[in-house]
Amino acid sequence: MTLGEAIRKRREGLKLSQGYVAEQLGVSRQAVSKWETGQAEPTASNLVRLAEVFQISLSELVEPCAGQEEGDHAARREKKPNPILRANLIKMAITAQAALWFNCTSGIYQFQHSDALMHSLYRGALAVSLVLLLLSSVWMAANHLYEPDRGRRRKNTLIELGYCCVQLAAGLLTIRFGLGLAGGALIIAVGCVYILYINPRFMGRKLTR
């Protein structure tokens, strides 16, 4: 609660008009209106006279405002990110990217080995998959912004870049040799190792219980 809100609340509680308060203080009604809307603040002498008009002490008029501000600051300090939610979002981003890696590699392989009539169909599906893969990769990268330590954030970003290179290599192998489901299993295995071992061991992010 601001000082202006405290003045307005007390005045309305006593059923006093702005004009009456202004007359008692020897100021204009516009001045009282500006105090209540926060456009201006009363002087120290006017605060004393306001307290007298409102039949309260000066501390009762001013302290609720300071107490509210301190409470707001304390609430902001106490508010902490939910570690379970953060871990789940990171895990979801990694899982989505791994699935889209396989989807893209499968689409590229089918596109290369399809006839001309099917090219347009596979081309559209592949374009959608590539866009989704890009978005999931951006999602993964964005999760590093929640790491408060810049040194660890930089380290984790480099590790994740290495992971993406490994997944790219797995995808290229799948395309080159037509591994099919075996390629999908390879991509999933790389993702599982990244989630279950690399993240907790080297990145300080425990994504499972």
C-alpha positions as CSV (number, residue, x, y, z in Angstrom):
1,M,0.0,0.0,0.0
2,T,1.4,3.4,-1.0
3,L,1.1,6.5,1.1
4,G,-1.5,7.9,-1.3
5,E,-3.6,4.8,-0.9
6,A,-3.3,5.0,2.9
7,I,-4.5,8.6,2.8
8,R,-7.4,7.8,0.5
9,K,-8.4,4.7,2.5
10,R,-8.4,6.6,5.8
11,R,-10.3,9.6,4.4
12,E,-13.0,7.4,2.9
13,G,-13.2,5.3,6.1
14,L,-14.0,8.5,8.0
15,K,-16.5,9.7,5.3
16,L,-14.5,12.9,4.7
17,S,-14.4,14.6,1.3
18,Q,-11.2,15.8,-0.4
19,G,-12.5,19.3,-0.1
20,Y,-13.0,19.0,3.7
21,V,-9.5,17.6,4.2
22,A,-8.0,20.3,1.9
23,E,-9.8,23.0,3.9
24,Q,-8.5,21.7,7.2
25,L,-4.9,21.7,5.9
26,G,-5.1,25.0,4.1
27,V,-4.4,23.4,0.7
28,S,-6.3,23.0,-2.5
29,R,-8.6,20.0,-3.2
30,Q,-6.4,19.2,-6.2
31,A,-3.4,18.9,-3.9
32,V,-5.2,16.2,-1.9
33,S,-6.2,14.4,-5.1
34,K,-2.6,14.4,-6.2
35,W,-1.4,12.9,-2.9
36,E,-4.0,10.1,-3.2
37,T,-3.1,9.3,-6.8
38,G,0.7,9.4,-6.1
39,Q,1.3,12.4,-8.4
40,A,2.7,14.3,-5.4
41,E,3.6,13.7,-1.8
42,P,2.5,15.9,1.2
43,T,5.2,17.7,3.1
44,A,6.2,16.7,6.6
45,S,4.1,19.4,8.2
46,N,1.1,18.4,6.1
47,L,1.6,14.7,7.1
48,V,1.4,15.8,10.7
49,R,-1.8,17.8,10.2
50,L,-3.3,14.9,8.1
51,A,-2.7,12.6,11.0
52,E,-4.5,15.0,13.3
53,V,-7.5,15.3,10.9
54,F,-7.6,11.5,10.6
55,Q,-7.3,11.2,14.5
56,I,-4.4,8.8,14.3
57,S,-0.7,9.1,15.0
58,L,1.8,10.0,12.3
59,S,3.3,6.5,12.6
60,E,-0.1,4.8,12.0
61,L,-0.5,6.8,8.8
62,V,3.0,6.2,7.5
63,E,4.1,2.8,8.9
64,P,1.6,0.5,7.1
65,C,3.1,1.7,3.8
66,A,6.6,0.9,4.9
67,G,5.5,-2.4,6.3
68,Q,3.8,-3.4,3.1
69,E,6.9,-2.5,1.0
70,E,9.1,-4.6,3.4
71,G,6.6,-7.5,3.1
72,D,6.7,-7.3,-0.7
73,H,10.5,-7.3,-0.7
74,A,10.5,-10.3,1.7
75,A,8.1,-12.2,-0.5
76,R,10.2,-11.6,-3.6
77,R,13.3,-12.8,-1.7
78,E,11.6,-15.9,-0.4
79,K,10.2,-16.8,-3.9
80,K,12.4,-19.5,-5.3
81,P,12.1,-21.5,-8.6
82,N,10.5,-24.9,-8.3
83,P,13.3,-27.4,-8.9
84,I,11.0,-30.3,-9.8
85,L,9.2,-28.2,-12.4
86,R,12.5,-26.9,-13.8
87,A,13.9,-30.5,-14.0
88,N,10.8,-31.8,-15.7
89,L,10.9,-28.9,-18.3
90,I,14.5,-29.6,-19.1
91,K,13.8,-33.4,-19.4
92,M,10.8,-32.7,-21.7
93,A,12.9,-30.5,-23.9
94,I,15.7,-33.1,-24.3
95,T,13.1,-35.9,-24.9
96,A,11.3,-33.8,-27.5
97,Q,14.5,-33.0,-29.3
98,A,15.6,-36.6,-29.4
99,A,12.2,-37.7,-30.8
100,L,12.4,-35.0,-33.5
101,W,16.0,-36.0,-34.4
102,F,14.7,-39.4,-35.3
103,N,11.6,-38.0,-37.0
104,C,13.8,-35.8,-39.2
105,T,16.3,-38.5,-40.0
106,S,13.5,-40.9,-40.9
107,G,11.9,-38.2,-43.1
108,I,15.2,-37.5,-44.9
109,Y,15.8,-41.2,-45.6
110,Q,12.2,-41.7,-46.9
111,F,12.5,-38.6,-49.0
112,Q,15.7,-39.8,-50.6
113,H,14.3,-43.2,-51.4
114,S,10.8,-42.2,-52.5
115,D,9.5,-41.7,-56.1
116,A,8.8,-38.3,-57.6
117,L,5.1,-38.5,-56.7
118,M,5.8,-38.7,-53.0
119,H,8.5,-36.1,-52.9
120,S,6.2,-33.2,-52.3
121,L,4.5,-35.0,-49.4
122,Y,7.8,-36.0,-47.7
123,R,9.2,-32.5,-48.3
124,G,6.3,-30.8,-46.4
125,A,6.5,-33.3,-43.5
126,L,10.3,-32.9,-43.3
127,A,9.9,-29.1,-43.3
128,V,7.5,-29.2,-40.3
129,S,9.8,-31.7,-38.5
130,L,12.9,-29.4,-39.0
131,V,11.0,-26.4,-37.7
132,L,9.9,-28.4,-34.6
133,L,13.4,-29.6,-34.1
134,L,14.7,-26.1,-34.2
135,L,12.1,-25.0,-31.6
136,S,13.0,-27.8,-29.3
137,S,16.7,-27.0,-29.6
138,V,15.9,-23.4,-28.7
139,W,13.9,-24.6,-25.7
140,M,16.8,-26.7,-24.5
141,A,19.2,-23.7,-24.9
142,A,16.8,-21.4,-23.1
143,N,16.8,-23.7,-20.0
144,H,20.4,-22.7,-19.4
145,L,19.3,-19.2,-18.6
146,Y,17.9,-20.4,-15.3
147,E,21.4,-21.4,-14.1
148,P,22.6,-18.5,-11.8
149,D,26.3,-19.4,-12.0
150,R,27.7,-18.0,-15.3
151,G,30.7,-20.3,-15.3
152,R,28.5,-23.4,-15.0
153,R,26.1,-22.0,-17.5
154,R,28.9,-21.7,-20.1
155,K,30.2,-25.2,-19.3
156,N,26.7,-26.7,-19.5
157,T,26.1,-25.0,-22.8
158,L,29.3,-26.5,-24.3
159,I,28.4,-29.9,-23.0
160,E,24.9,-29.7,-24.5
161,L,26.4,-28.5,-27.8
162,G,28.6,-31.7,-27.7
163,Y,25.5,-33.8,-27.0
164,C,23.8,-32.3,-30.1
165,C,26.8,-33.1,-32.2
166,V,26.6,-36.7,-31.1
167,Q,22.9,-36.8,-31.9
168,L,23.6,-35.3,-35.3
169,A,26.2,-38.1,-35.9
170,A,23.7,-40.7,-34.9
171,G,21.1,-39.2,-37.2
172,L,23.6,-39.1,-40.1
173,L,24.5,-42.8,-39.5
174,T,20.8,-43.6,-39.5
175,I,20.3,-41.9,-42.9
176,R,23.5,-43.2,-44.5
177,F,22.9,-46.9,-43.6
178,G,19.1,-46.9,-43.4
179,L,19.1,-48.1,-39.8
180,G,15.4,-47.5,-39.3
181,L,14.3,-48.5,-35.8
182,A,17.9,-49.4,-34.9
183,G,18.8,-45.8,-35.6
184,G,15.9,-44.6,-33.4
185,A,17.1,-46.9,-30.6
186,L,20.6,-45.3,-31.0
187,I,19.2,-41.8,-30.7
188,I,17.1,-42.7,-27.7
189,A,20.1,-44.4,-26.0
190,V,22.2,-41.3,-26.5
191,G,19.3,-39.2,-25.0
192,C,19.0,-41.5,-22.0
193,V,22.7,-41.4,-21.3
194,Y,22.6,-37.6,-21.5
195,I,19.6,-37.4,-19.1
196,L,20.6,-40.1,-16.6
197,Y,24.4,-39.7,-16.5
198,I,25.8,-36.6,-18.2
199,N,23.4,-34.1,-16.6
200,P,23.8,-35.2,-13.0
201,R,27.5,-36.2,-13.3
202,F,28.9,-33.2,-15.2
203,M,26.2,-30.5,-15.4
204,G,24.9,-30.4,-11.8
205,R,21.3,-31.0,-13.1
206,K,19.5,-34.0,-11.5
207,L,16.6,-34.7,-13.8
208,T,15.4,-37.9,-12.1
209,R,14.8,-39.0,-8.5
